[in-house]
Amino acid sequence: MKKLSLLPLCLFVASAFAQTSALRNEVSRKADSLQNQIVAWRRDFHEHPELGNHEFRTSAIIAKHLKSLGLEVKTGVATTGVVGILHGAFPGPVVALRADMDALPVTERTPVPFASKATTMYNGQQTGVMHACGHDSHMAIMMAVAEVLTSMKSQLHGTIKFIFQPAEEGLPPGEVGGAQEMVKEGVLENPKVDVIFGLHINAQTEVGLITYRPGGTMASVNDLQIIVKGRSSHGAYPWLSVDPIVVSAQIINNLQTIVSRNIDVTENPAVVSISVINGGNRQNIIPEKVEMLGTLRSLSLADEQTLITKVKLIATKTAEAQGAVAEVKIPYSVHYPITYNDPALTQQMLPSLQETAGVANVKLRPAVTGAEDFSFYEEKVPGIFFFLGGMPKGGDPKTAPAHHTPDFYIDEGGFALGVKALCNLALDYTNANSK
């Protein structure tokens, strides 16, 4: 993973914030003036959500807006991705800013007038479609960022690359997409990106706050499939079977010892979860096989390899001990690396976030076991991925509806802060690193 060399903080402060207070005030004024438009964009996207690799309406709206700003625009990147390029008036580095576009197969319950009524077939089941993770907010914020920075082109050093990415939430087995595919298609090249910044709105963080973490901030993810093959029999004569349901139960219980007995949880958390189990179709027939699906999460490469190795060993040997066979696939369809914020870059740019939101409103956050495919960009270039408050003021993080649920809700009052944060990160970095 590429790292920035750590510059003496005093030298960085002297150069990084050559941006005048007048320039920062200009960003703030323009972002505030766009608040109503940001909300309108967000509500439109929310009412018309589209799943990964199917963001056709969404990407058309984004491309039209970027073209209206006079940007160089490329569409159809990694299926439905959109990339806009803004060339500043002066030479300087290339900064990428990223927003994700896809919704989730979730049926919405929020009592808002712009709630989604969209439905689709997903994995063979009829379901609703909902922006249940805030990607609608990310797109709307980024569209405003593009508008603000374009209006300041005459004062801009370097180049800004706006990346609107499909399929962050992953795809069904057999499909490709998301950040990994965008990287493969050269989104970080031509012009070559120096650093990348991204944000994620958070329904458990109060509006007005920004949270961040240097180093590992979100976990790697590997999904898994375990197929246990036994021998079928009549349910009345179980001694004639090799019961894959009993074997699967033993495997599930044994897997829970991986984290508790192999991972030093005082250093990094880890997760082993079996979330799906399918086997049999009648009460008096012991089936021939059982399929299990699950997820592995970790915050270090060593822990990630431990989880994979131990799952395979426990599943195969537990099955073998009972006369069954276990076939294990890791990853089954999804792998995201650790979302790793370059520590030097984070230290250098922290004053930018603090200047934007106020020192008291920028807080260090613990690592989380959720995952983000922003990590694929950070494998190639230094990056910062931070979180923007979306919970109503005075709300309780413990009771606020969680991401990926039917009741997920975002307070729209924090959108302008997200615009200001991304604009100032881009301007401060380009000003500090221009020759």
C-alpha angles and dihedrals in degrees: 000000000000114000132193116238110249110252121205105270094229092056091047094050090050093053107024096063100046081123105113123237086243090061092049090048089052090055091049094049094048093045092051091049090056096051095104092046091050090053091048092051091047094050092049092052090045093053092048106040123174130196125239116299088010099078092122100135091039095052092046091056092048094047092049091053094048092048090050087059090055095248126150101255132195122188134189093044109159088354102303105010122129126207124190123190124204117192113203125220092250133047118262146118128317117250121190122206119193136203126175122224113193131104130211136249092254128127108231123234102172112124096229123128091235095052116143119259094177120128134187145165112264123178089345095308132105110240144156123256120228142167089237096157105047102258088133087061093048093054094047092048092049093049088056091046089054090050094049096046093044090054087055095047093121089061097041125111117205129350134307119208115199111205118196104187130198128212102022090150092062131251139253116275112287097029126102129204146102128083094330091058092044090054090049089052091054104256090149092053137068092063099023112234118234099189138357132213129193139167137205123201113231126210093201096053120080120249111265095037131106121197129193144166131201117226120008106012102157128028131253113249131211119175117211141204124201120187114192113199119197136145124285125229143159109286089237091061106044092158087073092059139071093221110219091188093060090044091050091051090053091048092051092051093045092050089063090070092064096080097031095050106025109034124071096226091186087072104035136356121236136187135208111182132170105203105168131041123176127178139135133007106217135051096233100044123082103214129234096233145009129209122209128188126192149144137251121205129185141156101215133052091233092053091046091056091046091055093049094046095046095047091053093046096046095044096048097041095044089052092045091053089059096044094257133114126235122200114198128195118188116201095022099180108329135056125164121174123228113290097239121188109207103245095215093048091045091052092047095049099039092092088058092058091043092050089050102047102017124262093264091054097054110079137180110243131203119250115268132212093227114105137224131193088218078092090079090064091047090054087065105033135015112271148171123218113187138173130244122207116250103162117106113257111271093021123140114242090208094060102030109111110265129236116272093030131113092246097050109144135183128197105226094208094092099057096096090054089056090052092049093048095052093042093050093046090053095045095044093048095047093046093049095048102040119110 
